[in-house]
Amino acid sequence: MFEKKLEDRLSAWRNFRETLENTLTPFEDVIEFYRRAPLVSIHTDPWDSSRWPNPWQLLEENEYCDFCTVLGWCYSLQLTDRFKDAKFEIHIVTDKQLGYRYLLLIDDVVLGYGDTVASSDILPKSLPSVHIHVMPPLQ
């Protein structure tokens, strides 16, 4: 999808979001989908939400740093009927070895902690959130 022109990316993204409505593994699917995104080192300042791209700008710019990947996960899930009433938070956490990391919490599910989908109660105390951004609803 990411190698296509903008109009085709928009269509492919809409089709992907439709698959999230009924799949048994929506969180794993969204992670896998964004693994194919073109990666850059830094694209968006995670500390300044006023400068974050909206979902359509993110698709138009088509450059994904670690933080923009988390935004992509969030936007993809928020724009489904299935998750329209869920609570979404982006946590900036510090890892002693890796530095800052970005986690997406959807109700009590965590994406971005390792390669798995986890329950929020398994997050270690050694991985403190230094900033939590509650994502406003998109629908």
SULURGI-V573474 format. One record per pair of residues at least 4 apart in sequence whose C-alpha atoms are under 8 Angstrom apart, sorted by the first residue. I is the first residue (numbers start at 1). J is the second residue. Records with the same first field share a line. If there is no record, write none. Layout:
# SULURGI-V573474
I = J ; J
This chain:
# SULURGI-V573474
1 = 8 ; 9 ; 12 ; 13
2 = 9 ; 36 ; 37 ; 38 ; 62
4 = 8 ; 9
5 = 9
6 = 10 ; 59 ; 60
7 = 11
8 = 12
9 = 13 ; 59
10 = 14 ; 56 ; 59
11 = 15
12 = 16
13 = 17
14 = 18
15 = 19
16 = 20
17 = 21 ; 76 ; 77 ; 79 ; 80
18 = 22 ; 80
19 = 23
20 = 26 ; 29 ; 77 ; 80 ; 82
21 = 26 ; 80 ; 81 ; 82
25 = 29
26 = 30
27 = 31 ; 111 ; 117
28 = 32 ; 116 ; 117
29 = 33
30 = 34 ; 73 ; 76 ; 77
31 = 35 ; 73
32 = 36
33 = 37
34 = 69 ; 72 ; 73
37 = 62 ; 63 ; 64 ; 69
38 = 62 ; 63 ; 64
39 = 63 ; 64 ; 65 ; 66
40 = 63 ; 64 ; 65
41 = 65 ; 66
42 = 65 ; 66
43 = 63 ; 64 ; 65 ; 68
44 = 51 ; 52 ; 53 ; 65 ; 67 ; 68
45 = 49 ; 51 ; 52
46 = 52 ; 67 ; 92
48 = 52
53 = 57 ; 58
54 = 58
55 = 59 ; 72 ; 75
56 = 60
57 = 61
58 = 62 ; 63 ; 68 ; 72
63 = 68
64 = 68 ; 69
65 = 69
66 = 70 ; 102
67 = 71 ; 102
68 = 72
69 = 73
70 = 74 ; 90 ; 102 ; 103 ; 104 ; 112
71 = 75
72 = 76
73 = 77 ; 104
74 = 78 ; 88 ; 104
75 = 79 ; 138
76 = 80
77 = 83 ; 84
78 = 83 ; 84 ; 86 ; 88 ; 137 ; 138 ; 139
79 = 83 ; 84 ; 138 ; 139
80 = 84
84 = 137 ; 139
86 = 106 ; 107
87 = 105 ; 106 ; 107 ; 134 ; 135
88 = 104 ; 105 ; 106 ; 107 ; 134 ; 135 ; 136
89 = 104 ; 105 ; 106 ; 132 ; 133 ; 134 ; 135
90 = 102 ; 103 ; 104 ; 105 ; 132 ; 133 ; 134 ; 135
91 = 102 ; 103 ; 104 ; 105 ; 129 ; 130 ; 131 ; 132 ; 133
92 = 100 ; 101 ; 102 ; 103 ; 129 ; 130 ; 131 ; 132
93 = 100 ; 101 ; 102 ; 103 ; 127 ; 128 ; 129 ; 130 ; 131
94 = 98 ; 99 ; 100 ; 101 ; 127 ; 128 ; 129 ; 130
95 = 99 ; 100 ; 101 ; 126 ; 127
102 = 112
103 = 110 ; 111 ; 112 ; 113
104 = 110 ; 111 ; 112
105 = 109 ; 110 ; 111 ; 120
106 = 110
108 = 119 ; 120 ; 121
109 = 117 ; 118 ; 119 ; 120
110 = 117 ; 118 ; 119 ; 120
111 = 116 ; 117 ; 118
112 = 116 ; 117
113 = 117 ; 118
118 = 122
119 = 123
123 = 127
124 = 128
